[in-house]
Amino acid sequence: MLTTASEVSEKGFQQPMPVKSADVEKWRTAQVQFNDVQSNLSRYTAAAKRFSQEGKPSDIIGINAALNESKIGGGIHLGPAGIEIPGYSSLAEAADRVTRSESYKALSPAGKDLVDGFFRTMAAVPAYQKALTNIGKTNKEMLELELRNIPNPTMAPADILRKLAAFQENVDQGASGIPRIAGIPTLKETKAKFESGGNLPTINVPRPFGSGQ
């Protein structure tokens, strides 16, 4: 928690440490970046929970077809323009192709939310790495490892939530050293804004695309 010298004296805080303006700016920037990651991660988590209740079995086939049209299965890596997919300039271009595809348009609202959450979370990974390392550039090798931790939407909702929970632990740990800064929401507050509480039941859907492990 950031405070003032007078408040330290008044409230009897123990072991205060001097903080420079550069430190405050560094923490502020990192918190904003972590909040961006959290908002997208929470949207994907909420979408997976919604899909477990409202998704249709036909969505699994439609989601797989939509992702195939984006050629996202060809691999993802960090290039000069950001996150790139072979054959296209960026993840954003692939996402645009998906949302314009007939397969995407035929999905249920819950299915569309799931696909949207996936692309948003993938796009937020560079911000996560920057916040984690406190540097402006991202490391290509580490970024590719982090991208593999984001579950694709053809998995069963339970598998998606399990993998997102593991990534959430990494985000929580990364942001744990940032003190509370006035005017900037905490990670917990951002998460509460975008997620609803409780565990939702999963639905039985056909799984012709692998185990999702």
N, C-alpha and C positions, 0 to 999 in steps of 0.2 A: 504494500500500500504506500502511495506517495503522500507525504504530509509536509507540514512546515515546522520550523524550529520551535515556534511558540506553542504549537499543538503538541509537540513531543514533550515539552516541559509541563504543559497543563494536564495532559492525560497520563503522564508517567510512562510513556512508551520506553521499552528497553532496547538497547543496542541499535540506536539509529545510525544510518550510514549516509554520508553526503552523496548527493546525486547531481551530475552535471546535466546541462540542457541537452547535450548530445545523447546522453543515455536515455533521457525522456523521449526524445524524438525517435531513437532506435526502437524503444519499446512500443511507442505509438504506432509506428509503421508496421512492426511485426504483429501487433494486435489486430490492426485493420486487415492485414493479409490472412491471419488465422481466422478472422470472422468471415472473410470471403470464402475460405475453404469450408468452414463449418456450415455456412448457409447452404452451400451446394451439397455437401455431404448429408445434411439433415433433410434436404428436399428429396434426395435419392432414398434415404432411409424411410421417410414418410410414404414415398411412392411405392416402395416394396411392400410396406405394411398394407397400403390400400389395395395393391394388386392381389395380395393374398386373400382379400375378401371380395373384391369386385372384378378381378381379371377373368377373362374367358379362356377356356382351353384353346380356342382358335388363335388367341393372341400369341401363343408360343411360336406357332408356325409363322405368323405374320411378322413378329419381331425378328426372327431369324432371317426371313426373306428381306426385311428392310435393311438389316445390317449387312447382308450380302451385297445389296445394291450399293452400299456406301464403300464396299471393298475394305471395310475395317478389319476383316479377317486377314488381310495381307500384311499386317504388322503396323506398329505405331512407334515413332521415334522422334527425337528432338532434332529439328532442322533450323535453318536460318530464320524461318518465319514462325517458329514456335513448334507446337506438336504437329507432326506431319504424318500422313498416311501415304504409302507408296502409290503413285498414280494421281494424287491430288495434292494441293498446296498445303492443306492444313486440316486439323480436326474440325474446325468450323465449317469448312467446305463439305466435309463428309456428313456432318450433322445436317447441313442444309439439304443435301441430296436425300437424306433419309426422310426428313419432314415433307419433302415434295413427292416422295414415292407413293404409289398406290397402296403398297403394303402398309405403310405407316397410316395413311388416311383411313384404312379399313379397321385399324385397331380400336379397341374400346378406349374410353377416356383414361381408365386406369393403366392400360397398356401404353398409351402415349406418354403418360406421366413417367412411367418406368424408363422408357427410352430417353426422354428428355433429361431425367435425373442422371442417367449414366453419362451422357455427353457433358452435362454441366460439371459433374464430379471429375471427369477426366481432364476437362479444361482448367480446373482449379488446382491440379497437382503442381504446376510450376510455382504458383503462389505459395503453396505449402512448403516447397523446398526452399524458396527464398526466405520465408519467415523463419524456417528452421535454422538456416545457415547465416542469416543476417547479411547476406551479400546479394547484389543485384542480379547476378548471373546464376543460371542453373547448371548443375553437373549432368551431362548427358547420360552417363552410365547409371547414376543414382536415380535420375528421373525415369529412365526406362524400367528400373526395378520397382519404383513406386507405382507406375502405371499398371504394372502387372498385378498389383494388389487391389485394383478396382474391379469388382465383379461385373461381368457383362449381363445384360438383362435377359438372356436366354436361360439363365440358371433358375432353379426353383427359388421362390421368395425366401424360404428359410436359409438357403445357401447364400443368397445375396446379403441378407441381414447379418449372418455370421461373419462374413468377410468384411462388411462395412463396420461391424462392431470392433474388429481387430484394427482396422484403419483408424477408427475413432480413438482407440487407446493411444495410438501413435500421435494423433493430433493433440489430445489432452496432455500427453507427456511433453510434447514440444512447446506448448503454451504455458506450462506450469510455472515457469520462472518469470513470467511477465507480471509486474505489479498492477494493481487496479489503477486505471488512469481515468480521471474525471472526464465525462463526456463520451467515452468509448465503451460500448457494451462488452461485457466479458464473454468468454466462449460459452459458458453455461447459459447466459441470457440469450445469446444468439441461437443456441440449440433449442431452448424452450420456445422461441418464437416460431420456429419452423417445424417442430415435431410435436406430435400428440403422444400422450403417455399410453402405456399398456402394450402388451403383446397380443397381436391379432392372430387368429387361426389361419393355417394355410389351406389352400384348396388343392384338390387332386387334378393335375394337368398332365398331359402326355409328355414324356421326356425323351424324344428321339434324338436329342443332340448331345448326349453324354451325361455323365454323372453330376457335372457341375462342381466337381472338386477342384 
